[in-house]
């Protein structure tokens, strides 16, 4: 059995196992949500309800069963609205959650069924009303495969791994404005940071210097994930994860672990400057310790690891940022908040992960623990937590990312897409060009629809505009902003969280009437670009070329030439109040931009 095959089998066996049970930290109580309404529309039922004080999210039941997707780790949604698609008549209930283990009572059920026919939506943008500065949670951080991969001289699909991964991270910085990068295994043995010789600890940070010098040269800064465990420091070096066999064991000596962390931070401060680290870097303790596949110790051992790590970082400089628990599926957040309140350990940010849904709202939990305003970082997020799952390669991934980013905007600091590039080897390297990889970019650095969606969102101006969506809305959302020079951009997308409809659902197509009022200029150039099955979809281009595993020869050049955000309609000059009508499929994204034309 190959190393990759063994890693996949191990992953499947352990991915849903917890690394230990923790008692709920408090006896939280919540009321049942009031005012549940079920509004039928074409191909969908829209559920809305009143917010519950103290809730971080809401669970929905359809006919007594949780509304969830097969590839979503947390089915709860953060807000008081959910669009149910792809189902017939049903009975719905909703309950509030205060922590991952604390759910309030369900409300009384309501019944509804989708209706047949076509749906229409009106999107109204007021270009004269600025609601605030446009928040861009994707800009703070991007995920990456372990950074030693930057040094790899091998190829995937005939493409150079290290060079293309480097270029992918450069693209994140230059085209999406991303500022930091987070990756696993900076303390892994592939970078050779720790050895014991004659019982004495020997540090070698030359490999770390190579990868961090590269990151710095790209204009990015590291979010240093403190893990995994060096072999010579591991209590049980046989406990590993991934094809590259990262060691997930606790240390055999927690004091020696603290010495290693402090030595690493001291070295980084000496190399890059302590003020650089204070201003632009941060340190996150471990990765997903609530899962047995990533932490072979107990919960108590992880919390000790957290305390020791945080103390070591702060020992170098009190202004350095450290946080966690970097957990899977929102786990151990409430528990870490309670633990540091007792232990006194520093906690400068809270971090957790989720996939397949918008991130929950942890602000009420922070308030309960007297930590209002503590930054919330989602250091891993994307359409799916499953390797080689094809759901994110097409336009479904684009609408999913826009839905999540708009939900997160203004209520959390970072929503970090996992990951930048399909040059990725956790459970084996890519077997073909489009294989369901996690990357925004494919091997060959072709831009997937997900990347284009973020590029369009980043193209919006800094001044967010009032935008209303009315009619048979379903999964249609809008985001509008203007630039200082008068340009106005409007993003409208049509999506669903129902993965069974990822390839499209005709009953969810919407006839959109977009109206832009309050324009101050006398004339504008109107451009309209689209992401859908036949636009800005490089996977469809590859399939139209015959598909297969990997491009060869001039096929790479043809794909690169087609790698763009497609124009949906010819640019036209307009003036006055703008009204535009178009059909928007599901999944689909339209970007309408109005560029002032000099009189």
HELIX and SHEET records of a PDB file:
HELIX    1   1 UNK A    3  UNK A   14  1                                  12    
HELIX    2   2 UNK A  147  UNK A  151  5                                   5    
HELIX    3   3 UNK A  161  UNK A  176  1                                  16    
HELIX    4   4 UNK A  189  UNK A  191  5                                   3    
HELIX    5   5 UNK A  206  UNK A  217  1                                  12    
HELIX    6   6 UNK A  231  UNK A  233  5                                   3    
HELIX    7   7 UNK A  254  UNK A  272  1                                  19    
HELIX    8   8 UNK A  274  UNK A  280  1                                   7    
HELIX    9   9 UNK A  299  UNK A  316  1                                  18    
HELIX   10  10 UNK A  333  UNK A  343  1                                  11    
HELIX   11  11 UNK A  363  UNK A  368  1                                   6    
HELIX   12  12 UNK A  390  UNK A  392  5                                   3    
HELIX   13  13 UNK A  395  UNK A  408  1                                  14    
HELIX   14  14 UNK A  449  UNK A  459  1                                  11    
HELIX   15  15 UNK A  499  UNK A  501  5                                   3    
HELIX   16  16 UNK A  506  UNK A  508  5                                   3    
HELIX   17  17 UNK A  538  UNK A  544  1                                   7    
HELIX   18  18 UNK A  554  UNK A  562  1                                   9    
SHEET    1   A 3 UNK A  37  UNK A  41  0                                        
SHEET    2   A 3 UNK A  44  UNK A  48 -1                                        
SHEET    3   A 3 UNK A  81  UNK A  85 -1                                        
SHEET    1   B 4 UNK A  65  UNK A  66  0                                        
SHEET    2   B 4 UNK A  57  UNK A  62 -1                                        
SHEET    3   B 4 UNK A  90  UNK A  99 -1                                        
SHEET    4   B 4 UNK A 102  UNK A 103 -1                                        
SHEET    1   C 4 UNK A  65  UNK A  66  0                                        
SHEET    2   C 4 UNK A  57  UNK A  62 -1                                        
SHEET    3   C 4 UNK A  90  UNK A  99 -1                                        
SHEET    4   C 4 UNK A 110  UNK A 112 -1                                        
SHEET    1   D 9 UNK A 566  UNK A 574  0                                        
SHEET    2   D 9 UNK A 524  UNK A 531 -1                                        
SHEET    3   D 9 UNK A 588  UNK A 596 -1                                        
SHEET    4   D 9 UNK A 488  UNK A 494 -1                                        
SHEET    5   D 9 UNK A 476  UNK A 482 -1                                        
SHEET    6   D 9 UNK A 463  UNK A 471 -1                                        
SHEET    7   D 9 UNK A 119  UNK A 133 -1                                        
SHEET    8   D 9 UNK A 510  UNK A 517  1                                        
SHEET    9   D 9 UNK A 578  UNK A 584 -1                                        
SHEET    1   E 8 UNK A 141  UNK A 144  0                                        
SHEET    2   E 8 UNK A 180  UNK A 183  1                                        
SHEET    3   E 8 UNK A 221  UNK A 226  1                                        
SHEET    4   E 8 UNK A 282  UNK A 285  1                                        
SHEET    5   E 8 UNK A 322  UNK A 327  1                                        
SHEET    6   E 8 UNK A 349  UNK A 355  1                                        
SHEET    7   E 8 UNK A 375  UNK A 382  1                                        
SHEET    8   E 8 UNK A 414  UNK A 417  1                                        
SHEET    1   F 2 UNK A 155  UNK A 156  0                                        
SHEET    2   F 2 UNK A 159  UNK A 160 -1                                        
SHEET    1   G 2 UNK A 194  UNK A 197  0                                        
SHEET    2   G 2 UNK A 200  UNK A 203 -1                                        
SHEET    1   H 2 UNK A 240  UNK A 241  0                                        
SHEET    2   H 2 UNK A 246  UNK A 247 -1                                        
END                                                                             
